[in-house]
Amino acid sequence: MQKTSHHALRQSFRSLLESSACYHTASVFDPMSARIAADLGFEVGILGGSVASLQVLAAPDFALITLSEFAEQATRIGRVARLPVIADADHGYGNALNAMRTVVELERAGVAALTLEDTLLPAQFGRKSTDLIPVDEGVGKIRAALEARDDSALSIIARTHAGVIGTDEVIERCVAYQGAGADGICLVGVNDFEHLEAIAAHLRIPLMLVTYGNPALRDDARLASLGVRIVVNGHAAYFAAIKATYDCLREQRQVAASDLNATELTHKYTQPEDYIVWAREYMDVKE
């Protein structure tokens, strides 16, 4: 089977961004899933940060995976990928200088695009992982990421959380990242089309939307008309794989059937309660 070059895949992804259509991502988490997604005709895949944490560490999405671990998994996928893959690069694994290193490693891994978010990670004790860094710091990360890439076809997409701040601040952040040179804007937490329209009216670069299957955003033609080119509905394929693995091994051992669904199984085997206890013990520092 003829291999597609990383540069060609990046150019293919840019063609998606420059089109007038809306595309849905396949959740790819290893080389086999990437090959399946391409064979089934998906135009683009995504390696989620939470999925990589599950696949590599069997750990919850608490920003525990390191850049080297994430890049290694991306490299395994990049060796065989015949569709462009977006890497969910979280916060760039640190500050702007760390973000530069992230771009270098993920470009080498063969990804076609990466998202850099303005979330404050790792989360402080007792705080949700939805706190955002100052917009100027976010701009610095995007500018640094653009400087670090060697292949100009690699797309750098700025991500922000529209569900935890007011619409005016979302617009301010998106416009700032657009001005910094981002190739696209990724939005999480958009409520509905009215919310999306208020934001999109101020932007001229392509949008990527993480919807988690939000039924209020299930009109591809309308999404496309607002500049949305990429939609991430979640990572159902990965969770289906967890459920199938559990059921297969359970039947092999003749263990009684369980009514746990994929989400509950993931919770059971990532043991998040342990991390919560450790955080309380070692991060809740009292004067």
C-alpha positions as CSV (number, residue, x, y, z in Angstrom):
1,M,0.0,0.0,0.0
2,Q,1.5,3.3,-1.1
3,K,2.4,5.6,1.8
4,T,1.0,9.2,1.8
5,S,3.6,11.8,2.8
6,H,3.0,13.9,6.0
7,H,3.2,17.0,3.9
8,A,0.6,15.7,1.5
9,L,-1.7,14.9,4.4
10,R,-1.2,18.4,5.8
11,Q,-2.1,19.9,2.4
12,S,-5.2,17.6,2.3
13,F,-6.2,19.0,5.7
14,R,-5.8,22.6,4.5
15,S,-8.0,21.8,1.6
16,L,-10.7,20.8,4.1
17,L,-10.3,24.1,5.9
18,E,-10.5,26.0,2.6
19,S,-13.6,24.1,1.4
20,S,-17.2,25.1,2.0
21,A,-18.2,21.9,3.7
22,C,-18.3,20.5,7.2
23,Y,-16.4,17.3,8.1
24,H,-16.8,15.0,11.1
25,T,-13.7,13.5,12.7
26,A,-12.9,9.8,13.3
27,S,-11.5,9.2,16.8
28,V,-8.2,7.5,16.1
29,F,-6.1,6.2,19.0
30,D,-3.7,3.7,17.5
31,P,-2.4,2.6,14.0
32,M,-5.2,0.1,13.5
33,S,-8.0,2.6,14.1
34,A,-6.3,5.1,11.8
35,R,-6.2,2.6,9.0
36,I,-9.8,1.6,9.6
37,A,-10.9,5.3,9.6
38,A,-9.2,5.9,6.2
39,D,-10.5,2.8,4.7
40,L,-14.1,3.8,5.7
41,G,-13.7,7.1,3.9
42,F,-13.2,9.5,6.8
43,E,-11.6,12.7,5.6
44,V,-9.9,13.5,9.0
45,G,-9.1,11.9,12.3
46,I,-8.3,13.2,15.7
47,L,-6.1,11.9,18.5
48,G,-7.7,13.2,21.7
49,G,-5.7,14.1,24.7
50,S,-8.1,12.3,27.0
51,V,-8.1,9.2,24.7
52,A,-4.3,9.2,24.6
53,S,-4.2,9.3,28.4
54,L,-6.5,6.3,28.6
55,Q,-4.7,4.4,25.9
56,V,-1.2,5.0,27.1
57,L,-1.6,5.3,30.9
58,A,-5.1,3.9,31.7
59,A,-5.3,7.2,33.6
60,P,-8.1,9.8,33.8
61,D,-7.9,13.1,31.9
62,F,-6.1,15.0,34.6
63,A,-3.2,16.3,32.4
64,L,-1.0,13.4,33.5
65,I,0.3,12.3,30.1
66,T,3.6,13.8,29.1
67,L,4.6,15.3,25.7
68,S,7.0,12.4,25.0
69,E,4.3,9.8,25.7
70,F,1.7,11.7,23.6
71,A,4.2,12.2,20.7
72,E,5.1,8.5,20.8
73,Q,1.5,7.5,20.3
74,A,1.1,10.1,17.6
75,T,4.2,8.8,15.9
76,R,2.8,5.2,15.8
77,I,-0.3,6.6,14.1
78,G,1.6,8.8,11.8
79,R,3.6,5.9,10.4
80,V,0.5,4.3,8.8
81,A,-2.0,7.2,8.6
82,R,-3.5,7.7,5.1
83,L,-5.8,10.5,6.4
84,P,-4.9,13.8,8.0
85,V,-4.8,13.5,11.8
86,I,-5.4,16.4,14.3
87,A,-3.5,16.1,17.5
88,D,-5.2,17.5,20.6
89,A,-2.1,19.0,22.1
90,D,-3.9,20.3,25.3
91,H,-2.1,23.4,26.6
92,G,1.1,22.6,24.7
93,Y,2.4,20.9,27.9
94,G,3.5,24.1,29.5
95,N,4.2,27.7,28.6
96,A,5.0,29.2,25.2
97,L,8.4,27.6,25.1
98,N,7.0,24.2,25.9
99,A,4.4,24.8,23.2
100,M,7.3,25.3,20.7
101,R,8.7,22.0,21.7
102,T,5.3,20.4,21.4
103,V,5.0,21.6,17.8
104,V,8.5,20.3,16.9
105,E,7.7,16.8,18.3
106,L,4.2,16.5,16.9
107,E,5.3,17.7,13.5
108,R,8.0,15.1,13.5
109,A,5.3,12.5,14.5
110,G,3.4,13.3,11.3
111,V,0.2,15.0,12.4
112,A,-1.5,17.3,10.0
113,A,-2.8,19.8,12.6
114,L,-2.8,20.4,16.3
115,T,-5.0,22.3,18.7
116,L,-3.5,24.5,21.4
117,E,-5.9,25.5,24.2
118,D,-5.8,28.4,26.6
119,T,-6.9,26.3,29.6
120,L,-4.8,26.6,32.8
121,L,-3.3,23.1,33.1
122,P,-2.6,21.1,35.2
123,A,-5.6,22.3,37.2
124,Q,-5.0,23.7,40.6
125,F,-6.3,21.8,43.6
126,G,-10.0,22.3,44.1
127,R,-10.4,24.0,40.8
128,K,-12.0,22.7,37.6
129,S,-9.8,22.2,34.5
130,T,-11.7,25.0,32.8
131,D,-9.8,28.0,34.2
132,L,-8.3,30.0,31.4
133,I,-4.9,31.7,31.1
134,P,-4.8,35.4,30.2
135,V,-5.5,36.1,26.6
136,D,-2.1,37.7,26.1
137,E,-0.4,34.5,27.3
138,G,-2.6,32.5,24.9
139,V,-1.6,34.8,22.0
140,G,2.1,34.2,22.9
141,K,1.6,30.5,22.7
142,I,0.0,30.7,19.3
143,R,2.8,33.0,18.0
144,A,5.5,30.7,19.5
145,A,3.8,27.6,17.9
146,L,3.8,29.2,14.5
147,E,7.4,30.1,14.8
148,A,8.3,26.5,15.8
149,R,6.8,24.7,12.8
150,D,9.1,23.7,10.0
151,D,6.4,22.7,7.5
152,S,4.2,25.7,6.9
153,A,1.4,23.3,5.8
154,L,1.0,22.2,9.5
155,S,-2.1,23.8,10.8
156,I,-2.0,25.5,14.2
157,I,-5.5,25.8,15.7
158,A,-6.2,27.9,18.7
159,R,-8.8,26.4,21.1
160,T,-10.9,28.1,23.8
161,H,-13.8,27.2,26.0
162,A,-16.9,29.1,25.0
163,G,-19.0,27.4,27.8
164,V,-17.2,28.9,30.8
165,I,-16.8,32.6,29.9
166,G,-19.2,35.2,28.5
167,T,-19.7,35.6,24.7
168,D,-17.9,38.9,24.6
169,E,-14.7,37.4,26.2
170,V,-15.0,34.4,23.8
171,I,-15.0,36.8,20.9
172,E,-12.1,38.8,22.3
173,R,-10.0,35.6,22.7
174,C,-10.9,34.3,19.2
175,V,-10.2,37.6,17.5
176,A,-6.8,37.8,19.3
177,Y,-5.8,34.3,18.3
178,Q,-6.9,35.1,14.7
179,G,-4.8,38.2,14.8
180,A,-1.8,36.1,16.1
181,G,-1.9,34.0,12.9
182,A,-3.8,30.9,14.0
183,D,-5.0,28.8,11.0
184,G,-8.3,28.1,12.7
185,I,-10.3,28.4,15.9
186,C,-11.5,25.5,17.9
187,L,-14.5,26.1,20.2
188,V,-15.7,23.9,23.0
189,G,-18.9,24.5,24.9
190,V,-21.0,26.3,22.3
191,N,-24.6,26.1,23.4
192,D,-26.6,26.4,20.1
193,F,-26.6,28.2,16.8
194,E,-27.5,31.6,18.2
195,H,-24.3,31.3,20.4
196,L,-22.2,30.2,17.5
197,E,-23.5,32.9,15.2
198,A,-22.6,35.6,17.7
199,I,-19.0,34.3,17.7
200,A,-18.6,33.4,14.1
201,A,-19.7,36.9,12.9
202,H,-16.3,38.3,14.1
203,L,-14.1,35.7,12.6
204,R,-12.7,35.1,9.1
205,I,-10.7,31.9,9.6
206,P,-12.1,28.4,9.7
207,L,-13.8,27.0,12.8
208,M,-13.5,23.6,14.5
209,L,-16.3,22.7,16.9
210,V,-16.2,20.2,19.7
211,T,-19.9,19.4,20.2
212,Y,-20.0,16.1,22.1
213,G,-23.1,15.3,20.1
214,N,-25.0,18.4,21.2
215,P,-28.4,18.0,19.5
216,A,-28.7,21.8,19.1
217,L,-25.8,21.8,16.7
218,R,-26.7,19.0,14.3
219,D,-27.2,20.8,11.0
220,D,-24.1,20.4,8.9
221,A,-25.3,22.8,6.2
222,R,-25.9,25.5,8.7
223,L,-22.6,24.8,10.5
224,A,-20.8,25.0,7.2
225,S,-22.4,28.4,6.4
226,L,-21.0,29.7,9.6
227,G,-17.5,28.7,8.7
228,V,-17.3,25.4,10.7
229,R,-15.2,23.0,8.8
230,I,-14.4,20.4,11.4
231,V,-16.7,18.8,14.0
232,V,-15.6,16.6,16.8
233,N,-18.6,14.6,18.2
234,G,-16.5,12.8,20.8
235,H,-14.6,9.5,20.9
236,A,-17.3,6.8,20.8
237,A,-15.1,4.4,18.8
238,Y,-12.5,4.3,21.6
239,F,-15.1,3.7,24.3
240,A,-16.8,1.1,22.2
241,A,-13.4,-0.7,22.0
242,I,-13.1,-0.6,25.8
243,K,-16.6,-2.2,26.2
244,A,-15.9,-4.8,23.5
245,T,-12.6,-5.8,25.2
246,Y,-14.3,-6.1,28.6
247,D,-17.1,-8.2,27.2
248,C,-14.8,-10.5,25.3
249,L,-12.5,-11.1,28.2
250,R,-15.4,-11.5,30.6
251,E,-17.0,-14.2,28.4
252,Q,-13.6,-15.9,28.0
253,R,-13.4,-16.2,31.8
254,Q,-17.1,-17.1,32.1
255,V,-17.7,-14.2,34.4
256,A,-21.3,-13.1,34.9
257,A,-22.5,-10.4,32.6
258,S,-22.2,-6.8,33.8
259,D,-24.5,-3.9,33.1
260,L,-21.7,-1.4,33.2
261,N,-21.5,0.8,30.1
262,A,-18.3,2.0,28.5
263,T,-18.2,5.2,30.5
264,E,-18.7,3.3,33.8
265,L,-16.0,0.8,32.8
266,T,-13.6,3.6,32.0
267,H,-14.2,5.1,35.4
268,K,-13.7,1.8,37.1
269,Y,-10.4,1.0,35.5
270,T,-8.8,4.5,35.5
271,Q,-9.4,4.7,39.3
272,P,-9.9,8.5,39.4
273,E,-10.7,8.3,43.2
274,D,-7.0,7.5,43.8
275,Y,-5.9,10.7,42.0
276,I,-8.4,12.7,44.0
277,V,-7.1,11.4,47.3
278,W,-3.5,12.1,46.2
279,A,-4.4,15.6,45.1
280,R,-6.0,16.3,48.5
281,E,-3.0,14.8,50.3
282,Y,-0.2,16.5,48.3
283,M,-1.8,19.6,46.6
284,D,-4.1,21.0,49.2
285,V,-1.3,22.8,51.0
286,K,-2.5,24.7,54.0
287,E,-0.5,27.6,55.6
